[in-house]
Amino acid sequence: MNGAESLVRTLVGGGVNVCFANPGTSEMHFVAALDRVDGMRCVLGLFEGVVTGAADGYARMTGNPAATLLHLGPGMANGLANIHNANKALTPMVNIVGDHATYHRRYDAPLTTDIETAAKPFSRWVKTSPDAKSVAADGAAAIAAARTPPGQIATLILPADTAWNEGSGPVEVQPAGLPAPVSSEAVAECAQVLRSGEPTLLLVTGRALRQEGLDLAGRIAAKTGARLIAQGSNARTQRGRGRVFVERVPYVVDLAVKVLAGLKHIILVGSKMPVAFFAYPDKPSLLAPPDAEGHVLARPGDRRPAAAACHGHDHARKPRRLARRVAARECDRRRRSGDDRARLLRTDPPGAAA
């Protein structure tokens, strides 16, 4: 069994069973292994940006990392824009990047590049396999890194001779670590803020924008009068009939400043303090009021942050009634403030129909 097949069997054994690929000559042994190994589905893309974007979308929807197969440094460079997006979205992804054979690199062939240096700004884990016997273990480490909560980009560089030489056989992937629990101190601090009666925002992202998180965050908002908004960019938001409707921090700076005006507290549920997408002359970079205080309830990899924050609050409210109540209150607030976007938050918005 060569190194490439050892790696593919390790991927399948580790639960990575889809590979989006745009290969070239240096990756042909890996492509052959993809065909030989049962349980691996290979999806060819005509452009590397499609390959990396597809892997990002697949992982966002399934929660399971896909692999990508890219052709040397230039091929990876063509896909880096969507690897950047996946990295910002905390998407689990395993990138396999082919390289020249180890003995060929010193001749500076036309496609020779420093792949590790190019990959590091976009990946949390990067390694070049030194030989065929190491490939499977390196692949197992890449999968474990990608699955590390809340999700990471792992890039494994595969010189051609490490793919065609005799490998070690598949290696078992170690379980990823559990998400860190939300601290009791953070819960107590945020509960105190919510009881203060001062204008407070729950700023959510990540898993808090899935069904369970939205229900819990909506219950907190309905119970305490806190506002509920998602940060501007999010990996995935579950929407539809019966779900709590949550708008995002607006992209336009002036509108975002208006939406966030008057807040005294912002409870961060996996999110960061709101920041403008770009800098503009005479406009703020930070969008919240200068005197608004941020309170970190949960960081991106923490376990069930919304559930922790719900401690002591009413959990019995029906989701659809809750969705209508949260949306109607936000609509009324906008109408009172003269915000013409109140029409977007009628009492029957998407996700809040009876």
N, C-alpha and C positions, 0 to 999 in steps of 0.2 A: 504494500500500500504506500503510495507516494505521499508527500507532504500535503498536496492539495486535497486528496481524498481524506486524509486524516483530519484536515480542517473542516471540510464539509460535513463529515460525520460528527465532529464535535459540535458544529453549529446546530445540526438537527437534534442531537442529543440534548443540547441546551435550550431547545424550544424555539430556535430561530430557523423557520422553515420556508421563508420566502426571501429570494434574492433578486433585487432589481439591478440589472447589469447593462453596462455599455463597455464591453471588453475589447482588448486588442491583442496583439501577438504575445505579449508577455503574460497574459492571463489564460492562454488556451488550455493549459493543463488543469486550471481551476474550472474552466467551462466544461471540460470533459468530465471532471469529477461531479459537477452539478448534475450532469445527465446520468451518471452511473448510480448515484446514491438515491435510494427511495426516501420519500418524505420531504425532499427539497423541491420547491417550485421556483423556477427561474423565469423572470419576466424581463425581456429585452426592451431597452429604450433607445431611441435614436439620438438622444442628446443627454449628456450627463446631468444637466439641470432638471430634466424630467425624471431621471433615475433617483436623484436625491430628494426631489420634491415628493415623488411617489412613496419613498420609504418614510419620509416625515409624516405624510398623511396616513399611511397604513398604521404606523405606531400610535398616532394620536387617536385613531378610531378603535384600535384593538387593544391598546395598552401593551402590546408585545413588540419588541424590536424586530425590524427587518434588517437584512444585510444589503449593502450595495457592493457592486464590483466596478471599479473605475480603472482606467488605463493610464498608469504612471502619473507624474505630477501634473502635466497639462490637462489630462482628463479630469483629475480631481479638481483642478482650478476651475474648469467649466461648471462643476457642480457645487462650488463653495457657497454661492449665494443662498441656496436652499439648505445647505448644511448650517450656515449662519442662522437662518430662520429656525431650524430644528433645535439648535443649541439654545437660542433665546426662549424657545417654547419648552425647554427641558424634555425634549423627545429622546427616548432610548433608541439608539441606532448604532449598528456595527458597520463601519466602512472597511472594505478590503480593497487596498490600492496596490496594483501590481507595480513592480519595479524591474529594472534590468537585473540580470543575474549578478551575483555578488562580485564575480571576477571580471565582469564586463563594465562595471560602473567607472573604473579608473580611466577608461578610454574616452570619456566625455562624449558619448553618442548624442545625436541631435535632441533626443527627448530626455536626456539626463537632467534631473532637478533635485534640489534638496527638499524632498517630500515632507520629512518630519517638520522642518521649520515652517513650511507652508500650512501644514495641518494644525499646528499647535494653537493658533488663535481661535480655531473653530471647534476644537475637540478638548474634552477633559482628560482623555487617555490616549496616548500615542506610543506606538512601538514598532520597530522594524524587526522581523524575525531573522535571527542570524543564520539559521540552518534548518534543514527539513525536519530534524528531530524535535525542534522547538516550536514548530508551527502550531500543532494542536494545543499545546499548553498555552501558547500566546493567544490563540483564539478563544480558549476557555476564559482566560483573564479578560479579554475584550468584552465577552458577553456579560461577565459579572460586573465589569465597570459600567456597561451600558444600562444594566438593570439597577444600579445603585440609586436609591431614591434621591430625588424625584424622577430621575432619568437623565442619562448623559450620552454624549457622542463619544464613541470609541473608534479609533482609526488604527488598523493593523496594516502595515506595509509588507508586501509579500514579494521578495525578489524571485525571479523566475526559477532559479535553480532550487530554491527551497520548496517550490511546488512540484518539481519533477523528480527530485531525489527521493530516496526511501525515507518515509516518515515514521512516526512513532505509533501510529494508530490513534483512535479518538481518545480524548481526555474528558473526564467528567467535569462539568461546570459546577462550581461551588455556589450555594444559594446566596442571593443578594441579601445584604443586611436589611433589617426592618427599619421602617421610618422612625425617626425620633419622636417620642411622645411630647405633646404640648406641655409646657411646664405649668404647674399649679399656680406659680406666682404670676405668670402671664394671664392666666384665666381670671385670677382674682383682681388683677389690675384692670383688665378690660371690663369685668363685671361692675367694678366700682365706677368706671367711666360711664357705662350704660345707665347706671342708676342716678347719675349726677343731674340729669335733666338738661345738660348743656348740649348744643347742637353737635351731633356725632354721626360719623359716616362709617359704615362697614364697607371696606374696600376689598373686594374678593377677586381671586383668580384661581387657576389650577383646579384641583379636585373639588373645591368649593363651588364650582360652576357646573358640577354634575347634579343629577336628580337629588341625591341625599343631601348634598351640601347646600343646594338652593333651598330645599324645604327647611332645613335647620336655620340657615341664615334668614330666611323669610320669617320664621317664627320669632327670632330675636328682634327683627325690625318691627314686626307687628306688636310685640309685647312692650318694647321699650320706646318706640317712636324714632329709633335711629334710621337714617337713610341707608339704602343698599345700592351700591354701584360696583360694577366690575372695572378693573383697570383697562386701559385703552387697548392693549394687545393681549390676547389670551389664546392658549392652545386649542381649546374646544369649549363650547358652551352648549349645554343641553337645553333645548327650547321646545315649545309645542303646547298643545292643549293641556291645561291643568297644572303647568309648571309655573313657578314664581318667575315673573318677568324682571329682568335686570338689564338696565342700560349700561353703556360703557362711558368712561370719561371721554368727552369729546376730543377729537383730533385738533380742531381749531383752537388756538390759545385763548382768544377773547371769550369764546363760548365756554371753554373749560373753566376759566377763571370765574365766570358768572355762575356756572352750575355749582362750583365748590365754595362760593362766597358764603361767609357767615359761619363756617364750621369752626368748632373749637377743638374737636378731637377726631382723629382718623385711626380706626382700628384696622391694622394691616393683617389680612388673612391670606398669607402666601404672597402678598403683593408688596410693592415699594411705594413710597410717597410719590404722588403724581408729578411727572416731569414732561415738559414739552418735547415733542418729537424732534424739533429743530430749534435753534436759537434764532430770534428775530430782533431787529433793532427796537429798543424801548419796550420790549415785552419780557415778562418774567420767564425764567427757566423752570422754576418750581411753581406749580399751578395752584396749590392750596394757599389759603390766607397765611401771611407770615406768622401769625400768632397761633395757628393750628398745631396741635401737638400730635405726633405720631405714636401709636402704641402697637408694638409687635405682638400679636396674638400667636401667629404661627409663621414659620419660615417655609419655603417651598417644599422641603422634604418631610415636614412634620406630619404626624399621623392624625387624621380626622380632626382638623382644627375647628370646623364649625360645630361638630358634635361636642367638643370640649367646652366651647363658649356657651352652648345651650344649657349648661348645668344650672338647674334651678329655675328654668323658664318653662312655659306652657308648651307641651308637645302634642296636645290633643287636637289642635285645630286642623280641619280638613284642608288638604293642599289647595283645592280649587278656590275655596272661600278665602284662604290665606293669600293666594295669588291676586285675587281681585282686591282684597283689602290693601295690600302693599302698593299695588299699582294705582289704586284710586287715591290713596293718601299722597303719593308722589305727584300725581296729576294735579290735585288741589294745591299742593305747595307751589307748583310751577305757575298755575294760573294766578295765584295770589302775588307771585313775584313778577308777573308780567312776561314770563318766558314763553315765547310763541311755540316752543317745542312741546308744550303741554298736550297738544293734539296727538302726539305720539304715545301718550300714556293715558288713553281713555280707559274707562273701567272695564273694557273687554279687549286688552292688548293681546298680541300673540303670546300664548302661554298662560293666559288667565281666563279663558272662556269657561262658561259654566258647563 
